Amino acid sequence: MLADGISGIDQVRLSVTPGRWHLRLWLEDPGDWETLPRVLNRNVTANGLVLDHRAWSLPEWISRRYLAGGQGDTPSLASAWEAFGQRRGDRIDATLDLTDGQLEIAFQGDRPTYLAGLTLAPATDAGEAALAGLDARRAEAFDAAWPVWSPPTPVSGPVAPLEIAQNGAVRYALWLPPGAQVAQVRADAGLEVQAWEGRWTLERAQAASQLLIPAARHLMPLGSLTSRLPDRPRRLVLWLRAVSAKAGPHALTLHFADGAVQRVPVTVLPITLPEARTAVSPYLDDPPQEVWRADGGEDRRLEGYRCDARFLTHLGLTPHAPPLDLHTPARLRAMLAESAPPWIAYAGLKRALADGGVEATAKRLHDLDGALLPAQRDQIYWSIADEPSNPAHGSSDFAAGARLREALPWLKLAAHLNAPGDAQFLAGLDMALVNQGFGLDRPQLRTARASLTRPDAKLWLYNAESPRLAAGFWLWLTGAEGYLQWHARMPTADPFDPTDGREADFGLLHPSADPCPALPAIDDSLLTLAEAVEDSRWITALAGSRAPAAARLLGVLRDTLGDRWADARARATPEFFTMFRQKAALALRP
């Protein structure tokens, strides 16, 4: 039964030939694509013999099961089965003497038992060989479904010097040889550094692809990895901010576990950048483990959100998309206080409509109206549709939105659009969020803006294939008001298994036992968004400069990137961004 399984089973009775048998059970319910069912209390017996007794607290389950796959390097980067498949299924093995030829397995627990699969084989050499053959066939099938492609392994290189504006920030990534372990990073006075180490695992090559590739994009706070693959180079990633350092030479100092020391030269430029004027935000949902704790009476979701918002703000990002929930108005108000307008409510309205329909949702919105200041209420944009041209999503909520707006004329509606046909919905929206599926060419975006006919309607970009380009240069070139990226806190069911779920995980902030860690584990792409904000600060500085070189550089950028998104993506290579910063620094030098 390794395909569908049986849910809610209490007993299994089997008649077998008397003798010694090897019993194997698989008891893990894979859940849906975003929820892994929690089994805290369970008792499994076979003919009265206890095979498994579990009495876990929720924190134990979170630590031992939910978070267990993400604390160290994945054990294999060559096989999806060895990396993920073989640890799934919650397997129980037992050897039993069945003298009367009867086997009765009983299940008890705090939730219905899920029996994913059962095998019974003679406890003989032939029987064990049969089980080994089954395991081999399962491994072969899993690896065929999830092939691994290994590009060339990164090679460690020389330490490169850094340049940073007097109030700027920069990401610094360094490949170190296998076995090298940085224990601490220290910065000269006036500089502030946050340090992570890349955790090796397999990730999907693209969102919906089943091709896996080795990657070290999952960044763990320095010193927190519990296991390391000995033959892999180590990736050190730093986020450096110049807080109060004077212009001139400075350094970072890397202290290795073996006592070695290495200095990274840092030049603080005599350039002060303007504050960020770009709205770049990830969408934050309630972390699943904190929802479970709240269900058990320990609600730390608001505390966790505050910590997330502070961390994002520290990176230069702006928390515009908190998990606003119409069912909890007090918490909603508190989250507004920790965020910045305009607020994008991605799931709150859709969940309220799914739970209670239009009338109940209208009442919740009316009650919320009385609890908010008009300046707050009028800056919340409630997403009414997510990719409406997608047949799996549909656009039925637009009718509900129209009815709600009739009752509550102040209601602001947003939608996430990812197909050219979605343009039909623009006229009814107060905010449209579009990606390359909708079309990001500059003429297309000008047409889209002209179609947004409601007062003060806004155009945002979201989930672009090149986030740094989209959230930085493309906002400048197109005049779009902001950029949103899914999801900072929304992993699939098993957060550290890319084969579990409908698509690749997009958790920019990885789940942790503590809702407020000193430094979160993150995906590398979160720093890519932070770099986009820094790009926009340099662009703003160039635009405000009277230096002819600054105007010339902006003109070159416009000509280089052009009007077509595909062309701009092809030209926006890592070297492009490096050269831009270097040329901008030269143009702005006093």
Secondary structure, DSSP 8 states (H G I E B T S, - for coil): -TTT-EES--EEEEE--SEEEEEEEE-----BTTB-----EEEEEETTEEEEEEE--HHHHIIIIITGGGSS--S-SS-HHHHTGGGTT-EEEEEEEETTSEEEEEEEESS--EE-EEEEEESSHHHHHHHHHHHHHHHHHHHHHS-B-------------EEE-TT-EEEEEEEE-TT--EEEEEE-TTEEEEEEEEEEEEEESSTT---EEEEEEEEEETT--S---TTS-EEEEEEEEESS--SEEEEEEEEETTS-EEEEEEEE-S--------EEEEB----HHHHHHHHTT---HHHHHHHHHHHHHHTT----B----TT-HHHHHHHHHTS-SSEEESSHHHHHHHHHHHHHHHHHHHHHHHHS-HHHHTTEEEEEEESTTSTTT-STHHHHHHHHHHH-TT-EEEEEE-SGGGGGGGGG-SEEEE-TTT---HHHHHHHHHH--STT-EEEEES-SSHHHIIIIIHHHH---EEEES-SS---SSTT-TTSSSS----SB---SSSS-SS--EEHHHHHHHHHHHHHHHHHHHHT---HHHHHHHHHHHHHH-S-HHHHHHH--HHHHHHHHHHHHHHH--
